[in-house]
């Protein structure tokens, strides 16, 4: 099992906080977002990481080297981080990843480590963490069948048909990863669709016969950090749940 953390973006909505600091190194209380993520991975016995960097990448490398020297980290640099989306960053990790299972996550979420435990022990080869709540236009919404298999996953799923939000943490078995990257190759190389979300590839692999299941992690803390207000709220949430 390898964890893939996508940490290439500029995070312009958080400026000026991100003028000189990558988003994942912003503090939430006493620790930064990346530190909280890495501690959760270590607690679940995951020590092999692929981190896709871009904006201010050296700061990320320096922080991990100084704080988590025990981790086995492969860094992959997205040199077009300012004009591509997360599907492209994930595509860059292909060669370092194929042949292993993958735990995929964005670098801008704070979450309870029990979410990882839930995915790892779900019994599913492919699954994603789901938060049930009243969703709006901005969330990555999920529509499922009666067995909990994902039928659609995107921002454009009608809220009335969605059971909740995909929080940005997924697990894929190594055999399904070949199919996932077959789809991503098609999107990135053939169709030049480098500025889309990776959930587009999830939907396409589902249509081509792969199953992805939801794992309900609503009871656990999880929050995406997009704004300065989110940072303050997240700090309070963590403080109140210590």
Residue pairs with C-beta under 8 A, 6 or more apart in sequence:
1 46
1 48
1 100
1 101
1 102
1 103
1 120
2 46
2 48
2 49
2 50
2 96
2 97
2 100
2 101
2 102
2 103
3 41
3 46
3 48
3 49
3 50
3 102
3 103
3 104
3 105
4 49
4 50
4 51
4 52
4 90
4 93
4 97
4 102
4 103
4 104
4 105
5 24
5 34
5 37
5 49
5 50
5 51
5 52
5 105
5 106
5 107
6 52
6 86
6 89
6 90
6 104
6 105
6 106
6 107
7 22
7 23
7 24
7 34
7 51
7 52
7 53
7 54
7 60
7 107
8 52
8 53
8 54
8 55
8 78
8 81
8 84
8 89
9 23
9 54
9 55
9 81
9 86
9 108
10 18
10 54
10 55
10 81
10 82
11 18
11 22
11 23
11 55
11 108
12 18
13 226
13 227
14 23
14 26
14 225
14 226
14 227
14 228
17 26
17 228
17 231
18 26
18 55
20 56
21 56
21 59
22 55
22 56
22 57
22 59
22 60
23 33
23 107
23 108
23 225
24 32
24 33
24 34
24 37
24 60
24 107
24 108
25 32
25 33
25 34
25 59
25 60
25 63
26 32
26 33
26 225
26 231
27 231
28 36
28 110
28 225
28 231
28 234
28 235
28 238
29 234
29 235
29 238
29 239
31 39
32 63
33 107
33 108
33 109
33 110
33 225
34 60
34 63
34 64
34 107
35 63
35 67
36 110
36 111
37 105
37 107
37 109
37 110
37 111
38 49
38 64
38 67
38 68
38 71
39 113
40 111
40 112
40 113
40 115
40 116
41 47
41 49
41 103
41 116
42 68
42 71
43 113
43 116
44 113
44 116
44 117
44 120
46 103
46 116
47 70
47 71
47 72
48 71
48 72
48 100
49 71
49 72
49 73
49 74
50 73
50 74
50 76
50 93
50 96
50 97
51 60
51 64
51 73
51 74
51 75
51 76
51 107
52 76
52 77
52 78
52 89
52 90
52 92
52 93
53 60
53 61
53 75
53 76
53 77
53 78
54 77
54 78
54 79
54 81
54 82
54 89
55 81
55 82
57 75
57 77
61 75
64 71
64 73
74 96
76 92
76 93
76 96
78 84
78 88
78 89
78 92
80 88
80 194
81 89
83 194
83 195
84 194
84 195
85 194
85 195
85 196
85 197
85 198
86 106
86 197
86 198
87 184
87 187
87 188
87 193
87 194
87 196
87 197
87 198
87 200
87 201
88 188
88 194
88 195
90 104
90 184
90 198
91 181
91 184
91 185
91 188
94 181
94 184
94 185
97 177
98 174
98 177
98 178
98 181
99 174
100 174
100 177
101 171
101 172
101 173
101 174
101 177
102 170
102 171
102 172
102 174
102 177
103 116
103 119
103 120
103 169
103 170
103 171
104 169
104 170
104 171
104 172
104 198
105 168
105 169
105 170
106 168
106 169
106 224
108 168
108 224
108 225
108 226
109 167
109 168
109 169
109 222
109 223
109 224
109 225
110 221
110 222
110 223
110 225
110 234
110 237
110 238
111 129
111 167
111 169
111 220
111 221
111 222
111 223
112 217
112 220
112 221
112 222
114 217
114 220
115 129
115 167
115 169
115 217
115 220
115 222
116 169
118 129
118 215
118 217
118 220
119 127
119 128
119 129
119 169
119 170
119 171
119 215
120 171
122 171
122 213
122 215
124 171
124 211
124 213
124 215
125 172
125 173
125 175
125 176
125 211
126 170
126 171
126 172
126 173
126 176
126 210
126 211
126 212
126 213
127 170
127 171
127 212
127 213
127 214
127 215
128 142
128 150
128 153
128 166
128 169
128 170
128 171
128 212
128 213
128 214
128 215
129 166
129 167
129 168
129 169
129 170
129 214
129 215
129 217
129 222
130 142
130 163
130 164
130 165
130 166
130 167
130 214
130 215
130 216
130 217
130 218
131 164
131 165
131 167
131 217
131 218
131 222
132 163
132 164
132 216
132 218
133 164
133 165
133 218
134 159
135 141
135 159
135 162
135 164
135 165
136 159
137 155
137 159
138 155
139 155
139 165
139 166
140 153
140 154
140 155
140 165
140 166
140 168
140 197
140 199
141 152
141 153
141 154
141 155
141 157
141 158
141 159
141 162
141 164
141 165
141 166
142 150
142 152
142 153
142 157
142 162
142 163
142 164
142 165
142 166
142 214
143 150
143 151
143 152
143 153
143 157
143 161
143 162
143 163
144 150
144 151
144 163
144 214
145 151
147 213
148 213
148 214
149 206
149 211
149 212
149 213
150 202
150 206
150 211
150 212
150 213
150 214
151 206
152 161
152 203
153 166
153 199
153 202
153 203
153 212
154 197
154 199
154 200
154 203
155 197
163 214
164 214
164 216
164 218
166 199
167 217
167 222
167 224
168 224
169 222
170 202
170 212
172 180
176 205
176 210
179 205
179 208
179 209
179 210
180 201
180 202
180 205
180 210
183 201
183 204
183 205
183 208
184 198
184 201
187 193
187 196
187 200
187 201
187 204
188 194
193 200
202 212
205 212
206 212
221 237
221 238
221 241
223 230
223 233
223 234
223 237
224 230
225 231
225 234
